[in-house]
Amino acid sequence: MPRLQRIFEDKPFLHLIDRGERLVAKLLAVMLFLVLVVAALKFSVELLFQLVDPAVRWEGEGLIAVLGDLLNLLIAIEVLQNITSYLRRHVVQIELVLLTAITAVARKVIVLPPNAENKPMLVVGLGVAVLCLAAAFWMVRQINEREVSEREALARTGPARSFQAAGHSPEPGGDGPH
């Protein structure tokens, strides 16, 4: 029982939770990687068959379908980057999350069927989502750039150094050697 109580103390408990988070993130990364490989292979095979099929039209709906599938793969890659970034730095990179969300909304806009004109609220909602995500991304980017420039400024400024020649120090009460 005392051992169980020690596990629930703050430091050991947080260490246990941290290890669990990392394990789950690794499992998710492996599963997503496998899904990505299979999806990319499937997409490639289907695309090759469509390329040699003269009946497939590459304009209009056919092209939009290919772009939608390609963007799905790109979104999955971005999610995998989010997971691996978390494993590397142990923080969620909000810029990357926002870019993934922007890509997902852009994909939705690209693959909208032509009859979406009948759903004006959907189009307005997607427009508002794009504007909000873009504004959030811009704000996060501005904050990150400001922090980087402040760190660089602090690195450039430090304690003043003396440029006096070795062995020559100002005499007390005087204005230096003459």
N, C-alpha and C positions, 0 to 999 in steps of 0.2 A: 504494500500500500504506500509506503513512503516513496518508493521509486515512481509510482504513478503520480503522486503529488508533485514530484520534481519535474516530471514531464510537462505538467500544466503551469509551471512557473513561466514567467514572461519570456525569458531568453530561450530556454529549450523548446517551448511551445512555438515561438515564432520561427525558430530554426527548422522545426518539423514541418510547419506550414510552408515555409520557403522551399524546402526540398520537395514537398508534395506539388507545389505550383510548378516547379521546374520539371518534374517528372511528367505531369499532365501536358505541359507545353511541348515537351519532347515527343510524347506519344501523338499529340495533335499534329506536330510537324511531320512525323514519319507517315501518318495516315494521309495527310494532305499531299505530301510528296508523291505517295503511291497513286492517289487519285489523279494528281496532275499528270503523271507519266502515262497512266492508262488513258486519260482523256485526250492528251496530246497525240498519242498513237492512234486512237480512234478517229480523232479529228483529221489527222494526216491521211489515214487510209480512206476515209470518206471523201476528203477533198481530192485525192488522186483519182478515185473512181468517177467523181463528178467532172474532173478536168477532161477525162477521155470520153465522157458520154456527150455526144453532140446534142442530145435532147435537153441538156441542162442550160438554162438561160442564166447568164452572169450579170444581167442588169436587173434592177428593181428588187423584187422580193428575194431572189436567189443570192444576190450580193449582200443584202441586209442580213440574211440568215447566216452567211459565212462570217460577216463582221460581228454579229452577235455572239457566235460561238468563239471567235477569236478573243473578243473582249471578255467573255466568261473565263477563258484560260488566263488572260492577263490579270483579272481580278483575283483569281485563285493564287497566282504567283505573288501578287501584292500582299495577300493575306499570309502566305508563307513567309514573306519578308517581315511582316509584322511579328510573327511568332519567333523567327530566328533573331530578329532585333531584340525582342524581349529577353531571349536566352543570353544574348551577348552582353547587353547593358543592364538587364534587370529593370528596365523601365519601358513603358509603352510610349512609343514615339507618336505623338498626336499628329504631327505633320503627315506621317505615313498613313495613319488611320484616315485622316481627312482626304488625302489623295485617293485612297482606295474607295472611299464613299463617293467622291466626285466621279471617279471612273465608273462606278456602278450606276449612278444616276445618268451619266452621259450614255452609257450602254442602253439604258431604258429609253432614253430619248431617241437614240439612233434606230432602235428596233421597233419603235412605235408603229403600229399598223396604219395604213393610210386612212382608215375610218376613225382615227383618234380625234378627228375634227368634231365627231359627235360627243366627245367627252372633254369639253373645255376645262372642267375643273381639274382633270388629270394633268392636262398640259400646264395649267396655271400652277398646280401643286409642284410639278417637276421643275418649273422655272423658279419658283420660290426656293425649293430645295437646293438647286444649283447656286442661286445667289447667296443663300445662307452659308452653304459649305464653302463657297469661294471667299466670302467675307471672313469666316472663321479661319480658313487657311491663311489669308492675308494677315490677320491679326496675330496668329501664332508665329508666322514667319517674321513679322516685325519685332515681336518680343524676343524671339531667338536671335535675330541679327543684332538687336540692341545689347543683349547679354554678351554676345561674342565680342562686339566692339568695346564694351566696358571691360571685359577681361583682357583684351589686347591692350587697351589703354593702361590698365593697371600693371600689366607686364612691362610696358615701356617706361613707366614712371616708377621710380624707386628712390631710395635715399640718394641724396646728392653725393657725388664723389669729389674728392679734392684733386685738383690738377696741379698742385704745387710740386716743384722739383724735389727730388729726394734730398734730404739733408737741409733743406731751406724751410724754416718755419718762421712765421711772423714773430717778431720780438714783442714781449708784453708791453702794452702801452704805445707801441710804435705802429707805423703803417707798413711794416715789412722791411726786408733787406733793401739796401740802396746800393 
